Amino acid sequence: MEDRTLPSVAPAGQAGGSADAANGDTIAEIIAEFSEVIAFARSRWARYAEDVHPDLRGVGLIVLQLILRKGPLTVTGISQMLDMDKAVVSRQISKLRELGLIEAEPAPEDRRVVLLTGSARAQELIDAIRVKWADAYHERFGDWSAEELEELRAGLHRFNASADHSVARDTPSGRCTRGEGPEDSPAA
């Protein structure tokens, strides 16, 4: 596959000099690399989702992982964090509940709000899949040094930390969803 030069990207409303153009070129390349990573991950998620259950799709596995990692969560909170339509998330939640992978309970603060948590079975299945993921990534990172891996990890962490995953606190789902903001994360 041949690499092509990508158009430079600059922040909206800014015409820049050579430094801005260089940054725009680099950001365009980063976007292209993320696109490849996402395509790779989506194909893996689809395969691993079928390992969990033939009726589960990749997006369902993504939702399940989020619930296991950050739960308890609401459907609204999940749809906001994943920037997905609430109906799509609701369909995935229904399938996950049908498969016994998540549990739903009313929130103590507001019984109208349903909090979702992963089941013990879901955690076991995800742990097994993570072993497969680790093997696949160990292969891809086989010739990377420890310093290169740490640099990538730190850069991705910084990038991900800059995203706004907050849920509006003045809504029923926001009041009952565990915090996702930087102030709610454990100190490193």
PEPE-V368900 format. One line per field, one symbol per residue. phi: phi as a letter, one per 40 degrees, with the letter a starting at -180 (. if undefined). burial: b if it has 9 or more other ideal C-beta (glycine too) atoms within 8 Angstrom, else e. A space follows every 50 residues. Layout:
phi: ???
burial: ???
This chain:
phi: .ccbccccbbddgbbbccccccccccccccdcccdcccccccccdccccc ccadccbdccccccdccccbccbbdcccccccfbcccccdcccdcccdcg cbbbbccccacccbcbbcccccccccccccccddcccdcccdbccccccc ccdcccccccccccbcbdccbdcccbcddbcdcccccc
burial: eeeeebeeebeeeeebeeebbebbbebbbebbeeeeeeeeebebbbebbb ebeeebebbbbbbbbbbbeebbbbbbbbbbbbebebebbbebbebbbebe bbeeebbeebeebbbbbbbeebbebbeebeebbeebeeeeeeeeeeeebe ebeeeeeeeeeeeeeebeeebebbbbbeebeeeeeeee
